[in-house]
Amino acid sequence: MPTSWQEGLFAYRYPFDLSEFADSRNYPGWFTCRSDSGDRTATMEFEAHFRNHAAEFIEPWLEVVFWKIYSQPTGRGDRSTKRVADFFEKECISPKALWQACNCYIEHPRKENFNAFRQLLGLSSQSIALAATFASFARPDLFPMMDTRIAKWVGEFMSLHNAADPSAPQLIRPKFLDTKQSVLVMNDFEFMQVWAHWCRHQARKLTARTTFIWRARDVEMAVFHAWGGRHDRHPRLTLNPLRLAPR
């Protein structure tokens, strides 16, 4: 039964206040979005805000950077967002170029296309979670987000869910879990691809069993909540494995 998945999705919370960005005054009209709940509805509204403006304005890209890192320790979001903003200005990176590169990866999700887009963000490390966020905001029906929280859930429960539905893309263990890395890096690109395919398959099963259409992003939101935060006991919620979709 999909009850646990619905519970996980509707309990998803990621509150944010973009006005807390230290340089927000430099971007009049932007960095105004906020949500005290950060629930699915508020998050979808912010996703739509990005899609509506990303092809023409650089600011939505910076807003998503700050949003992504908002839950991190104080100051980290400011530093990361400023670093990306400085890179955009120095290298004359346009919103059109970012949008085209992001969509190139969405249409042809190959490693070289993802890396080309990632480099447009000025990322000096091999980290992948931030770049993956933009594909998810652009096409949440196809691309989930992913981070260390997701990776830990997959490492813990992949065997259970793989066995329940052999027809699904089979989840693989993130290499991150067997390293001393603090973030997912390009070495986990294959995991990211499989994760996206699995979330799409899971979304189809959940759509067939519930009263609304699930997106790949919704599946990831449920997992994000289910694993829990830094101070929670893991998992916070057990997500039942779903067997083959009903005919």
TORMI-602589 format. One line per field, with one value per atom (N, C-alpha, C): residue number from 1; atom name; x, y negated, z negated. Coordinates in steps of 0.1 Angstrom, whole numbers. Layout:
N
num = c(NUM;...);
atomo = c(CA;...);
X = c(X;...);
Y = c(Y;...);
Z = c(Z;...);
end
This chain:
247
num = c(1;1;1;2;2;2;3;3;3;4;4;4;5;5;5;6;6;6;7;7;7;8;8;8;9;9;9;10;10;10;11;11;11;12;12;12;13;13;13;14;14;14;15;15;15;16;16;16;17;17;17;18;18;18;19;19;19;20;20;20;21;21;21;22;22;22;23;23;23;24;24;24;25;25;25;26;26;26;27;27;27;28;28;28;29;29;29;30;30;30;31;31;31;32;32;32;33;33;33;34;34;34;35;35;35;36;36;36;37;37;37;38;38;38;39;39;39;40;40;40;41;41;41;42;42;42;43;43;43;44;44;44;45;45;45;46;46;46;47;47;47;48;48;48;49;49;49;50;50;50;51;51;51;52;52;52;53;53;53;54;54;54;55;55;55;56;56;56;57;57;57;58;58;58;59;59;59;60;60;60;61;61;61;62;62;62;63;63;63;64;64;64;65;65;65;66;66;66;67;67;67;68;68;68;69;69;69;70;70;70;71;71;71;72;72;72;73;73;73;74;74;74;75;75;75;76;76;76;77;77;77;78;78;78;79;79;79;80;80;80;81;81;81;82;82;82;83;83;83;84;84;84;85;85;85;86;86;86;87;87;87;88;88;88;89;89;89;90;90;90;91;91;91;92;92;92;93;93;93;94;94;94;95;95;95;96;96;96;97;97;97;98;98;98;99;99;99;100;100;100;101;101;101;102;102;102;103;103;103;104;104;104;105;105;105;106;106;106;107;107;107;108;108;108;109;109;109;110;110;110;111;111;111;112;112;112;113;113;113;114;114;114;115;115;115;116;116;116;117;117;117;118;118;118;119;119;119;120;120;120;121;121;121;122;122;122;123;123;123;124;124;124;125;125;125;126;126;126;127;127;127;128;128;128;129;129;129;130;130;130;131;131;131;132;132;132;133;133;133;134;134;134;135;135;135;136;136;136;137;137;137;138;138;138;139;139;139;140;140;140;141;141;141;142;142;142;143;143;143;144;144;144;145;145;145;146;146;146;147;147;147;148;148;148;149;149;149;150;150;150;151;151;151;152;152;152;153;153;153;154;154;154;155;155;155;156;156;156;157;157;157;158;158;158;159;159;159;160;160;160;161;161;161;162;162;162;163;163;163;164;164;164;165;165;165;166;166;166;167;167;167;168;168;168;169;169;169;170;170;170;171;171;171;172;172;172;173;173;173;174;174;174;175;175;175;176;176;176;177;177;177;178;178;178;179;179;179;180;180;180;181;181;181;182;182;182;183;183;183;184;184;184;185;185;185;186;186;186;187;187;187;188;188;188;189;189;189;190;190;190;191;191;191;192;192;192;193;193;193;194;194;194;195;195;195;196;196;196;197;197;197;198;198;198;199;199;199;200;200;200;201;201;201;202;202;202;203;203;203;204;204;204;205;205;205;206;206;206;207;207;207;208;208;208;209;209;209;210;210;210;211;211;211;212;212;212;213;213;213;214;214;214;215;215;215;216;216;216;217;217;217;218;218;218;219;219;219;220;220;220;221;221;221;222;222;222;223;223;223;224;224;224;225;225;225;226;226;226;227;227;227;228;228;228;229;229;229;230;230;230;231;231;231;232;232;232;233;233;233;234;234;234;235;235;235;236;236;236;237;237;237;238;238;238;239;239;239;240;240;240;241;241;241;242;242;242;243;243;243;244;244;244;245;245;245;246;246;246;247;247;247);
atomo = c(N;CA;C;N;CA;C;N;CA;C;N;CA;C;N;CA;C;N;CA;C;N;CA;C;N;CA;C;N;CA;C;N;CA;C;N;CA;C;N;CA;C;N;CA;C;N;CA;C;N;CA;C;N;CA;C;N;CA;C;N;CA;C;N;CA;C;N;CA;C;N;CA;C;N;CA;C;N;CA;C;N;CA;C;N;CA;C;N;CA;C;N;CA;C;N;CA;C;N;CA;C;N;CA;C;N;CA;C;N;CA;C;N;CA;C;N;CA;C;N;CA;C;N;CA;C;N;CA;C;N;CA;C;N;CA;C;N;CA;C;N;CA;C;N;CA;C;N;CA;C;N;CA;C;N;CA;C;N;CA;C;N;CA;C;N;CA;C;N;CA;C;N;CA;C;N;CA;C;N;CA;C;N;CA;C;N;CA;C;N;CA;C;N;CA;C;N;CA;C;N;CA;C;N;CA;C;N;CA;C;N;CA;C;N;CA;C;N;CA;C;N;CA;C;N;CA;C;N;CA;C;N;CA;C;N;CA;C;N;CA;C;N;CA;C;N;CA;C;N;CA;C;N;CA;C;N;CA;C;N;CA;C;N;CA;C;N;CA;C;N;CA;C;N;CA;C;N;CA;C;N;CA;C;N;CA;C;N;CA;C;N;CA;C;N;CA;C;N;CA;C;N;CA;C;N;CA;C;N;CA;C;N;CA;C;N;CA;C;N;CA;C;N;CA;C;N;CA;C;N;CA;C;N;CA;C;N;CA;C;N;CA;C;N;CA;C;N;CA;C;N;CA;C;N;CA;C;N;CA;C;N;CA;C;N;CA;C;N;CA;C;N;CA;C;N;CA;C;N;CA;C;N;CA;C;N;CA;C;N;CA;C;N;CA;C;N;CA;C;N;CA;C;N;CA;C;N;CA;C;N;CA;C;N;CA;C;N;CA;C;N;CA;C;N;CA;C;N;CA;C;N;CA;C;N;CA;C;N;CA;C;N;CA;C;N;CA;C;N;CA;C;N;CA;C;N;CA;C;N;CA;C;N;CA;C;N;CA;C;N;CA;C;N;CA;C;N;CA;C;N;CA;C;N;CA;C;N;CA;C;N;CA;C;N;CA;C;N;CA;C;N;CA;C;N;CA;C;N;CA;C;N;CA;C;N;CA;C;N;CA;C;N;CA;C;N;CA;C;N;CA;C;N;CA;C;N;CA;C;N;CA;C;N;CA;C;N;CA;C;N;CA;C;N;CA;C;N;CA;C;N;CA;C;N;CA;C;N;CA;C;N;CA;C;N;CA;C;N;CA;C;N;CA;C;N;CA;C;N;CA;C;N;CA;C;N;CA;C;N;CA;C;N;CA;C;N;CA;C;N;CA;C;N;CA;C;N;CA;C;N;CA;C;N;CA;C;N;CA;C;N;CA;C;N;CA;C;N;CA;C;N;CA;C;N;CA;C;N;CA;C;N;CA;C;N;CA;C;N;CA;C;N;CA;C;N;CA;C;N;CA;C;N;CA;C;N;CA;C;N;CA;C;N;CA;C;N;CA;C;N;CA;C;N;CA;C;N;CA;C;N;CA;C;N;CA;C;N;CA;C;N;CA;C;N;CA;C;N;CA;C;N;CA;C;N;CA;C;N;CA;C;N;CA;C;N;CA;C;N;CA;C;N;CA;C;N;CA;C;N;CA;C;N;CA;C;N;CA;C;N;CA;C;N;CA;C;N;CA;C;N;CA;C;N;CA;C;N;CA;C;N;CA;C;N;CA;C;N;CA;C;N;CA;C;N;CA;C;N;CA;C;N;CA;C;N;CA;C;N;CA;C;N;CA;C;N;CA;C;N;CA;C;N;CA;C;N;CA;C;N;CA;C;N;CA;C;N;CA;C;N;CA;C;N;CA;C;N;CA;C;N;CA;C;N;CA;C;N;CA;C;N;CA;C);
X = c(8;0;9;4;12;11;4;1;13;24;36;42;41;47;39;26;18;21;23;26;40;49;62;62;54;54;47;35;28;34;44;51;64;67;80;80;91;93;107;108;121;118;117;114;125;122;133;128;138;135;147;145;155;160;151;155;167;170;181;195;195;208;214;227;233;234;234;235;222;211;198;194;200;197;203;212;218;210;199;191;176;173;159;149;138;128;130;141;145;148;150;152;141;129;117;109;111;104;107;97;99;87;90;79;83;74;77;75;66;64;74;76;84;78;65;59;59;52;52;46;35;29;38;44;53;65;70;82;79;67;63;62;57;56;69;79;92;99;96;101;95;82;76;81;84;91;104;112;124;122;113;111;106;98;92;102;113;122;137;140;154;160;152;158;162;156;159;166;167;173;183;194;204;200;192;188;182;173;167;177;188;198;205;207;213;204;191;181;181;182;182;194;206;218;216;211;209;198;188;177;183;191;197;205;212;222;216;203;197;197;196;196;210;220;234;237;248;252;252;249;249;261;259;270;274;271;275;267;254;246;251;254;259;272;281;294;293;285;283;276;266;258;267;274;283;294;299;309;304;292;286;283;278;275;287;298;311;316;314;318;310;297;288;292;295;299;313;322;336;336;329;329;318;310;299;290;286;277;263;256;242;232;220;209;205;206;203;213;226;236;233;230;227;215;204;192;194;201;204;212;222;231;223;215;206;197;191;181;188;201;209;211;214;215;202;191;178;174;176;173;182;195;205;213;208;214;227;237;250;259;270;279;286;289;296;287;274;265;263;262;260;273;284;297;298;294;295;286;274;265;271;276;281;293;301;312;307;295;290;286;285;281;294;305;318;322;317;320;334;342;356;358;349;350;342;342;336;321;316;303;292;281;271;257;255;241;235;243;238;234;242;239;227;226;214;201;202;190;183;191;185;177;182;175;162;162;150;140;145;136;130;138;133;123;126;117;115;107;105;98;91;85;95;106;117;129;132;145;143;146;146;159;159;171;178;190;198;208;211;221;225;233;238;227;217;205;198;197;191;200;213;223;223;221;221;208;197;185;186;192;193;203;214;223;217;208;201;190;182;170;169;180;180;176;182;180;165;159;145;136;138;130;133;145;149;142;142;136;121;115;100;95;104;100;112;114;125;124;111;109;114;116;121;136;140;155;160;171;176;185;182;190;204;214;228;233;243;249;257;254;263;277;287;301;304;297;300;300;291;290;303;311;324;336;334;346;345;355;355;350;344;338;326;325;313;302;304;293;294;284;284;292;300;308;306;313;311;313;320;322;308;298;285;275;280;271;262;267;259;248;251;240;230;234;224;215;220;212;202;207;198;187;191;181;170;173;163;154;159;151;142;147;140;128;131;121;109;113;102;93;100;92;84;89;82;70;72;61;50;53;42;34;41;34;25;30;23;11;13;2;-10;-6;-16;-24;-18;-24;-30;-28;-33;-42;-46;-56;-49;-36;-30;-17;-12;0;12;20;33;44;53;65;77;88;100;105;103;106;98;86;77;82;87;92;104;113;125;121;111;106;102;95;91;103;112;125;132;133;140;134;121;115;117;115;116;129;140;153;155;151;152;165;165;176;187;196;209;206;195;193;182;177;166;172;164;167;163;173;170;166;155;147;137;132;121;108;107;95;99;93;96;87;93;85;84;71;68;73;80;83;70;70;58;61;53;55;51;50;47;34;34;23;11;-1;-13;-16;-21;-24;-38);
Y = c(12;0;-13;-23;-35;-45;-41;-50;-57;-49;-55;-65;-63;-72;-85;-84;-97;-104;-97;-103;-110;-104;-110;-122;-122;-133;-145;-143;-153;-159;-151;-156;-163;-163;-170;-184;-189;-202;-207;-218;-225;-240;-246;-260;-268;-280;-289;-303;-312;-326;-333;-335;-340;-354;-361;-375;-375;-364;-363;-363;-362;-363;-376;-376;-388;-399;-395;-405;-407;-403;-404;-418;-428;-442;-446;-438;-440;-435;-428;-422;-426;-439;-444;-436;-432;-424;-409;-405;-391;-388;-375;-370;-374;-373;-376;-364;-353;-341;-336;-331;-325;-316;-306;-297;-292;-295;-290;-275;-269;-255;-248;-253;-246;-233;-232;-220;-218;-207;-204;-216;-222;-232;-244;-249;-260;-257;-245;-241;-241;-236;-236;-250;-259;-273;-279;-276;-281;-275;-262;-255;-263;-266;-273;-287;-293;-307;-306;-296;-294;-292;-282;-279;-291;-299;-311;-322;-322;-333;-329;-316;-312;-315;-315;-316;-331;-340;-354;-362;-357;-364;-355;-361;-354;-351;-360;-360;-347;-341;-328;-317;-317;-307;-309;-322;-325;-322;-324;-321;-306;-298;-283;-279;-285;-282;-284;-296;-300;-290;-288;-278;-265;-260;-246;-245;-256;-255;-262;-266;-273;-266;-253;-245;-243;-246;-244;-255;-253;-262;-277;-286;-300;-305;-312;-318;-310;-297;-288;-292;-294;-298;-311;-321;-334;-332;-325;-323;-316;-305;-298;-306;-313;-321;-333;-339;-350;-345;-333;-327;-324;-319;-316;-329;-339;-352;-358;-358;-363;-356;-343;-336;-339;-340;-345;-358;-367;-381;-381;-374;-374;-367;-356;-348;-352;-362;-367;-355;-347;-336;-342;-339;-344;-334;-339;-329;-321;-326;-318;-306;-309;-298;-287;-292;-282;-274;-280;-274;-263;-267;-258;-246;-249;-238;-228;-234;-226;-217;-223;-215;-205;-208;-199;-186;-188;-176;-169;-176;-170;-162;-167;-160;-149;-150;-140;-138;-131;-130;-121;-127;-120;-127;-120;-125;-138;-138;-150;-162;-160;-172;-177;-168;-172;-180;-175;-181;-195;-196;-209;-219;-215;-224;-227;-217;-219;-230;-229;-239;-253;-255;-268;-274;-266;-271;-275;-273;-277;-268;-256;-247;-242;-245;-241;-227;-221;-207;-198;-185;-176;-173;-181;-179;-180;-172;-171;-175;-176;-178;-191;-202;-215;-216;-211;-211;-202;-191;-182;-189;-199;-206;-213;-219;-227;-219;-207;-198;-194;-192;-189;-200;-212;-224;-226;-223;-225;-214;-202;-191;-181;-186;-178;-165;-164;-151;-140;-145;-135;-134;-145;-145;-148;-139;-141;-149;-155;-160;-148;-150;-140;-146;-140;-145;-134;-137;-126;-120;-127;-121;-111;-114;-104;-92;-95;-84;-74;-79;-71;-62;-68;-60;-49;-52;-42;-31;-34;-25;-15;-20;-12;-3;-8;-1;4;2;6;20;29;43;47;41;44;39;27;22;28;32;39;52;60;73;72;62;60;59;53;50;52;64;66;59;55;48;33;28;14;13;1;-1;3;11;15;5;1;-9;-4;-12;-8;-16;-10;-16;-28;-40;-52;-49;-52;-51;-60;-71;-81;-74;-64;-57;-50;-47;-39;-47;-61;-70;-79;-88;-98;-111;-111;-123;-128;-141;-147;-150;-149;-152;-142;-141;-133;-140;-132;-138;-131;-135;-130;-114;-109;-95;-87;-95;-89;-93;-97;-100;-89;-76;-65;-63;-65;-64;-74;-86;-97;-93;-87;-83;-73;-62;-51;-57;-65;-71;-78;-86;-93;-83;-73;-63;-55;-52;-46;-54;-67;-76;-78;-78;-79;-66;-55;-42;-42;-46;-46;-56;-67;-77;-71;-63;-57;-47;-40;-31;-38;-49;-56;-64;-69;-75;-65;-53;-42;-38;-41;-36;-47;-60;-71;-80;-91;-100;-112;-113;-124;-119;-127;-124;-127;-117;-118;-121;-130;-133;-126;-125;-120;-128;-141;-149;-146;-142;-138;-126;-116;-104;-108;-116;-120;-128;-136;-144;-134;-124;-114;-107;-104;-97;-107;-119;-130;-131;-131;-132;-119;-107;-94;-92;-96;-93;-102;-115;-124;-132;-142;-152;-147;-156;-153;-148;-153;-149;-139;-133;-123;-109;-100;-86;-81;-74;-70;-55;-53;-62;-68;-80;-86;-80;-75;-69;-57;-46;-34;-35;-35;-35;-21;-17;-3;-1;10;14;16;11;13;23;33;44;39;48;44;36;26;17;26;23;30;28;38;36;30);
Z = c(0;0;0;7;8;-4;-15;-25;-31;-33;-39;-30;-16;-7;-7;-8;-9;-22;-33;-45;-44;-38;-36;-28;-17;-8;-15;-21;-27;-40;-46;-57;-53;-41;-36;-40;-46;-50;-47;-40;-38;-38;-50;-51;-46;-41;-36;-35;-35;-35;-27;-14;-5;-9;-16;-19;-29;-35;-44;-37;-24;-17;-19;-23;-28;-17;-4;7;14;7;14;19;12;15;29;33;47;58;54;65;62;64;62;69;62;69;68;63;62;47;45;31;22;26;18;14;21;18;4;-3;-16;-19;-28;-32;-46;-56;-69;-70;-61;-61;-52;-40;-31;-26;-26;-22;-7;-3;12;20;16;23;24;13;14;22;22;29;44;48;62;67;59;63;66;58;60;72;75;87;99;99;110;112;101;102;109;106;113;128;131;145;153;147;154;157;150;152;156;155;156;170;180;193;196;188;191;180;168;157;150;146;138;124;119;104;100;108;103;101;108;106;93;89;76;65;67;57;54;64;62;55;58;50;36;32;18;12;19;14;11;20;18;6;2;-9;-21;-20;-31;-45;-44;-57;-63;-56;-61;-71;-79;-89;-84;-93;-90;-82;-72;-64;-52;-52;-41;-28;-30;-18;-12;-21;-16;-8;-13;-7;7;7;19;30;26;36;41;33;37;46;43;52;66;67;80;87;80;86;91;84;89;101;102;113;125;124;135;140;131;136;143;137;142;156;157;170;179;176;184;188;178;180;180;191;193;189;185;182;193;205;217;219;216;217;207;195;184;187;192;195;206;217;228;223;215;210;201;193;184;192;202;211;220;223;231;223;210;201;199;198;196;208;220;232;235;231;234;221;211;198;198;205;205;195;191;182;187;200;205;206;208;208;194;184;170;166;169;165;172;184;191;184;180;173;159;152;139;139;150;151;153;159;161;147;137;124;116;122;116;104;103;92;93;83;83;79;71;67;77;74;83;78;69;63;74;72;82;77;64;59;63;63;67;81;90;105;107;100;102;98;88;84;95;104;115;125;128;136;130;117;110;109;108;108;122;132;146;150;146;150;138;128;116;119;131;134;138;142;147;138;131;124;109;100;86;82;70;65;58;54;47;38;27;18;9;-2;-10;-18;-21;-28;-20;-7;2;4;5;7;-5;-17;-29;-29;-25;-24;-14;-3;8;3;-3;-9;-19;-26;-37;-32;-22;-18;-3;4;18;21;12;14;13;3;0;11;17;27;41;43;55;56;45;45;46;42;43;57;65;79;89;93;102;116;119;132;131;119;117;120;124;124;111;110;98;91;80;73;70;71;68;56;50;38;42;36;39;35;44;40;28;27;16;3;1;-12;-16;-7;-10;-8;-9;-9;-21;-22;-32;-27;-15;-10;-18;-19;-27;-18;-4;5;17;25;37;47;55;65;78;89;102;102;93;92;90;86;83;94;106;117;120;121;124;114;101;91;93;97;99;111;121;133;129;122;118;108;99;90;97;108;115;122;128;135;125;113;103;98;95;91;101;114;124;124;122;122;109;98;86;87;93;95;103;113;121;112;104;95;85;80;70;76;88;96;98;101;104;91;79;67;58;63;55;63;58;65;72;73;79;87;95;103;95;94;87;97;93;101;95;103;97;85;86;74;62;64;52;45;53;47;39;44;37;24;25;13;2;6;-4;-11;-3;-8;-17;-13;-20;-34;-35;-48;-56;-49;-55;-62;-56;-62;-74;-74;-85;-85;-93;-94;-103;-105;-113;-127;-133;-147;-149;-138;-138;-139;-144;-143;-130;-123;-109;-108;-100;-93;-102;-99;-106;-103;-90;-85;-76;-78;-69;-57;-45;-32;-27;-26;-22;-7;-5;9;17;29;38;48;50;60;73;83;96;97;106;107;112;107;111;126;132;147;148);
end
